[in-house]
């Protein structure tokens, strides 16, 4: 490592302190990426940046340390005590790293140009990285909420749809998929916005069926696609890394391919004959058993499912269902939703 000796020990102390500050901040963000966001790509990038800076932390910088003469040692700020969430802590450490890198870039430019260039490069990359980081953090939150869902309620045109969904949410339904095939776009977006607001109020996931554009227009939590809809990779580019993508499947081959495409969950069916898609043959429960064995992502069984079918379904290893008729056309959506949730173990 080529470093021109700097006769000014104050500069060496300053560089030493900011190298420590930058690497410590990166470690805070790295650990949150590892344990909370659970994203290997983020961890690899942060670890690489830490090691780049570590390799440029010359011994002369460490030897310049003088704790007794450091007038800023131990000084804090009132804002530190106000960081009550993990997000605030991580945001503060992003700022901490960016500020430290700027100091390093300025004061090492003459005597240690490699450190200056590295600090500048990481600082600019960190700006874009921060945006992706918080999108992926949001995605992890959505994934955890989706993993806890037992029922996905799929809508069907009904004059009292908003009232029905409201009752289902009050009963504890935590995932709603809005199907908007029968109405024009203006009416669909209007109704979707109303449902999105209702779901947000109840902390319920709101998914749009098929239509990425309506999902974006209503800031939905994700989109659910069919086998003949746009490809998963294109949908991901359009909807962003922070949203959920589900995929309908009807065979073991499609379940396998869905896992390869890295969608977030799948619907599998129809398990039983259903009035909504009478042209599709029922796949039966034996296929469900095999699907549970090969799928790495959550499966929602769908098609002709009601309270009487739950025991048989759960014997396959399935513990998530998607329903339409059972709740939408129920005389008492609240009670029906409640019973379904209670019977899903």
Residue, then its C-alpha position, 0 to 999 in steps of 0.5 A: x500500500x502506497x501512502x505518503x507520510x503526512x507530517x500532520x498527525x491531526x490528519x492521520x487521527x482524523x482519517x483513523x477516526x473516520x475509517x473506524x466510523x465508516x466501517x462500524x456504520x457499514x457493519x450495523x447495516x450489514x447485520x440488519x441486512x443479514x438478520x432482518x432483511x435476510x438478503x445475501x446480495x446486500x450482505x456481500x456488498x457491505x462486507x466487501x466495502x468494509x474489507x476495502x476500507x480495512x485494507x486501506x487502514x494503514x498502521x500509521x493511522x492507528x498509531x496516531x490515535x490519542x484518546x486523551x487529546x480527543x475532545x469529541x470522545x464520548x460526545x453524543x446528541x439528543x437525537x440518538x435517544x430518539x431513535x426508537x425503531x430499527x429503521x431509524x438506527x439504520x438510517x442514522x448509520x447510512x448517514x454516518x457512513x456517507x459523512x465519514x466517507x466524505x471526510x476520508x475522500x477530502x483529507x486523504x486526497x493528497x497523501x493517500x489517493x487510493x483511499x480517497x478514490x475508494x471512499x468516493x466510489x463507495x460513497x456514490x454507490x452507497x446512495x443507490x444502495x440505500x434506496x434498494x436496501x429500504x425497498x428490500x426491507x419493505x419486501x421482507x416485511x411483506x413476505x413475513x406478513x404473507x407467510x403468516x396469512x392463512x386465507x387469501x380472499x379473492x374478490x368476485x363482482x358483487x353489489x355489496x363487495x366493499x361491505x363483504x370485504x370489510x366484514x371479512x377483514x373484521x373477522x381477521x382475513x389478512x390477504x385480499x386479491x382483487x380480480x377486475x376482469x369484468x369492469x372497465x379500467x376506470x371503475x376497476x381503479x376506483x374500486x381497487x383504491x377503495x379496497x386498498x384503503x380498507x385493507x391498509x386500515x386493517x393491515x391486510x395485504x392487498x394484491x391485484x390480479x393480473x394487472x400490473x398497471x392497476x397494482x401500480x396505480x393503487x400502490x398495491x402490495x403486489x400482483x398475482x399472475x396467471x400462466x399466460x400473463x406477462x413473465x415474472x421477470x418482466x413483472x418484477x422490473x415493472x412493479x419493483x423489488x419491494x412488491x409481492x408477486x404470486x403465480x397461479x399453477x395447475x400442475x407439479x411442473x408449473x409449481x417447480x417452474x414457479x420456484x425457479x422463477x422466484x415468485x413469492x407465493x403460488x396458488x395451486x388448483x383447482x383442488x376441487x371442481x369450481x363454478x368460477x372456472x368450470x373448464x379446468x379439471x380438479x387436480x385433487x389432493x394427492x397432487x397437493x401432497x407432492x407440491x408441498x414436498x417440492x415447493x420452497x415458497x408458500x402455496x395457497x390451495x384454491x378451487x372449490x374450498x369450503x369449511x367441509x373440505x379443510x380437514x382433507x386439505x390439511x392432511x396434505x400438509x397445506x395450511x393456506x387456502x384461497x377462497x372466493x365463493x365461500x366468503x363472497x357469496x356467504x350469508x354471513x361473511x364475518x362468521x364464515x371468515x371466522x370459522x375458516x380461520x379457526x379451522x385452519x391449523 
